[in-house]
């Protein structure tokens, strides 16, 4: 049940609903949001949409403190998009979240802001599901890795959804491999969504695949790398019979993928021995088709596959494969 508190609701109704264990939606300025949090302090679920404030830093400090006082909270969805947030204004907001000792499900939307750093990201160690949307900000390689370090402390995590689309991540050096190494520490992870589309990434290192492959319980991997400058991706997410992966969604549209990149993909797919669903989006690259037979052979040997989506439009395929 969603209860949307607004200024037109009778006070007596709000007080009565505050005793219910429902999913409460709160939208408004900081004073109204804090009042709603105070009235609903016994609730376990909140959805908060904060409007832009003249003093964003002070507003987020107060919001973090208000969240901290909801001691029974287990589920929190916070929408902070489009309000000109910078990373340094988030410090006490993250601290408030960190002190919610019962929180297991967290969804934070920071899209379309000015965040350039992780700024002491503090997350509840007992989280089971986490969704962070940091689309269209100013994250660099360094701060991307710092987010990974914070996530690596969440050893109870089973579902992780990260949107870093439209930032300034290049992936130089060991950045992507380091990030995957942190994710690997989430030993119970079963579902991973990672959106790195429309950054400036030129290649995916081997140790990135190794890190993802190290998530031994992973059953679903959703990786979006559209609109970068990628020339090579080692599609080695499986390890034979040890791999639990049943679904792989990989999107590499609008990159610089050539035939040589696809050469080992068939074997890589085959090593995901439990795969039942495969989605490959490879539109708008430079694939001529010479190695597609290897990809097809690998797919053909995936005996458990029941669903295949393969998109290859706007390449250089001539039909002679």
Buried (B, 14 or more C-beta within 10 A) or exposed (E): EEBEBEEEEEEEEBEEBBEEEBBBBBBBEBEBBBBBBEBBEEBBBBBBBBBEBEEBBEBBBBBBBBBBBBEBBBBBBBBBBBBEBBBEBBBBBBBBBBBBEEBBBBBBBBBBBBBBBBBBBBBBEBBBBBBBBBBBBBBBBEBBBBBBBBBBBBEBBBBBBBBBBBBBBBBEEBBBBBBBBBBBBBEBBBBBBBBBBBBBBBBBBEBBBBBBBBBEEBBBBBBBBBBBBBBBBBBBBBBEEEBBBBBBBBBBBBBBBBBEBBBBBBBBBBBBBBBBBBBBBBBBBEBBBBBBEBBEEBBEEBEEBEEEEEBBEEBEBEEEB
